[in-house]
Amino acid sequence: MSIAQNLLKIKSSLPDNVTLVAVSKTKPISDLMQAYDASQRIFGENKIQEMAEKWEAMPKDIQWHMIGHVQTNKVKFMAPFVSLIHGVDSLKLLEEINKQAQKNNRIINCLLQIHIAEEETKFGLDEEELNEILVSEAFKEMKNIQIVGLMGMATFTDNKEQIKKEFKYLKSIFDYLITKPKTQNLEPKTLSIGMSGDYQLAIECGSTMVRIGSSIFGGR
Ligand SMILES: *Cc1c(COP(=O)(O)O)cnc(C)c1O
């Protein structure tokens, strides 16, 4: 099947409240343009340099999502255009995003990444670190970022029960977060979980944003 066919098939299977991020990392612009021509406007990349090159070359109505781990010293390269940063996992990174957003006269939307997998190697905050950020004075003073939800990556395994347990754990943190009073920089509504192999399960567990790469563009 073509990229357009893959995309339309996945899109038609998603509930209305679930947003599709087409994960296009490592893929050439010609592949992204096939998805664009099939009306996809949200693309996810995991390297800032690659995302910036694609942003420069492609139509300007695309929303670019940074889904990879972000190094503080590279935030400035995406601050002028990035539409959502999924993997924010420290106050220090949030401060840098706020600073660069201010320089560009923008408010940058962010998701806080929560560590839900068994693997130590995966990034993300635990519940305590999440709370520490939210109650900190530094966070309260940030005017150029907005936390619009949470993101997580399950353990790399075929064990569906394990994945489900991790997604449900993240959903419980999300449910707790949305009971907090909304402020100008905290307005959680997005739960970014689910990739090619587990997005149906993620949707059952409350996902509102799925990040799908290989099922659209083929293997990497
Ligand atoms: C690569 C990647 C995806 C997409 O993975 P597929 O299995 O190709 O759908 C989703 N999320 C993150 C954070 C990724 O790095």
PDBQT file of the ligand as one rigid body, heavy atoms in Angstrom, charges set to zero:
ROOT
HETATM    1  C1  LIG A 301       9.888   6.705  16.362  1.00  0.00    +0.000 C 
HETATM    2  C2  LIG A 301       8.929   7.105  17.395  1.00  0.00    +0.000 A 
HETATM    3  C3  LIG A 301       7.550   6.836  17.269  1.00  0.00    +0.000 A 
HETATM    4  C4  LIG A 301       6.948   6.094  16.098  1.00  0.00    +0.000 C 
HETATM    5  O1  LIG A 301       7.297   4.741  16.140  1.00  0.00    +0.000 OA
HETATM    6  P1  LIG A 301       6.660   3.679  15.100  1.00  0.00    +0.000 P 
HETATM    7  O2  LIG A 301       6.823   2.393  15.816  1.00  0.00    +0.000 OA
HETATM    8  O3  LIG A 301       7.456   3.783  13.856  1.00  0.00    +0.000 OA
HETATM    9  O4  LIG A 301       5.238   4.047  14.910  1.00  0.00    +0.000 OA
HETATM   10  C5  LIG A 301       6.705   7.305  18.261  1.00  0.00    +0.000 A 
HETATM   11  N1  LIG A 301       7.170   7.968  19.324  1.00  0.00    +0.000 NA
HETATM   12  C6  LIG A 301       8.469   8.236  19.498  1.00  0.00    +0.000 A 
HETATM   13  C7  LIG A 301       8.904   8.992  20.694  1.00  0.00    +0.000 C 
HETATM   14  C8  LIG A 301       9.393   7.805  18.545  1.00  0.00    +0.000 A 
HETATM   15  O5  LIG A 301      10.697   8.072  18.727  1.00  0.00    +0.000 OA
ENDROOT
TORSDOF 0
